[in-house]
Amino acid sequence: MTVQRKWAAGYLAAFAVMLILNYTSGSNVGNAADNNQAIIQPAGFAFSIWGLIYILLLIWIIRLFFQKDWENTAAYRLKYWPIINFLLNGIWILVFTQQLVLLSVIVIFALLITLIIMHMLISKTDYHWFDRLPLSIYFAWVTLASIVNVFALTNSNNVEGFLGMTELTWTIIMLAAAALIGVITAMYFKDWLYPLVLIWPFFGIYTENNSDYMSLDITLLAASIALIAVSLAVLINKKKNSV
């Protein structure tokens, strides 16, 4: 077995463990989230993006089995990081559904760190577009999910405000911060997809709150416009540079 196939087999094994943990406990995530629901929590349909992420990751892994040039594969750059990521993903499902919210925050930020590292390792050299595509979607979703998880923690501890600001104010601040992260990530890594993915949970948040907060709706709209604009700018710039 070639080196990249050994890594691909390791990825596939860790991916299978993640799927098993998701299958056995994943149905309880919604209930756990509803118990500590925050303003920033998207509507249930938004979480369907996990299906897309898992399908793309599986294709991404299978593709590694058939690549012949080891030094040009994603596995050559990432090594053990996908394995750690998949295991952390499964662990998060376990701790979150067991209402261990503080521990779930720690785990999801560890998960986010692995995605940052993986995204950077892929982006810093030449890569095939599909090497980064699943990671861009996964990374963007977990960025927002990490913030939602923090709000779930504060709600589980009945924290109604912090530093004199209400949950709504903090929600608006963190949504603006998420949009800023999307803009910076798009521009620095020339990743037009990352900011677009953030719009999906933004829409879920808008739908879930049903226009209860005008300031929230304005923030979501302004942030989405900014993310679309930076995505188009990055995409146009990449097209120009490829000519």
Secondary structure, DSSP 8 states (H G I E B T S, - for coil): --HHHHHHHHHHHHHHHHHHHHHHHGGGHHHHHHHT--TT---GGGGGHHHHHHHHHHHHHHHHHT---GGGSHHHHHTTHHHHHHHHHHHHHHHHHTT-HHHHHHHHHHHHHHHHHHHHHHHTS---HHHHHHHHHHHHHHHHHHHHHHHHHHHHTT--EETTEEHHHHHHHHHHHHHHHHHHHHHHHT-SHHHHHHHHHHHHHHHHHTT--HHHHHHHHHHHHHHHHHHHHHHHHHHHHH-
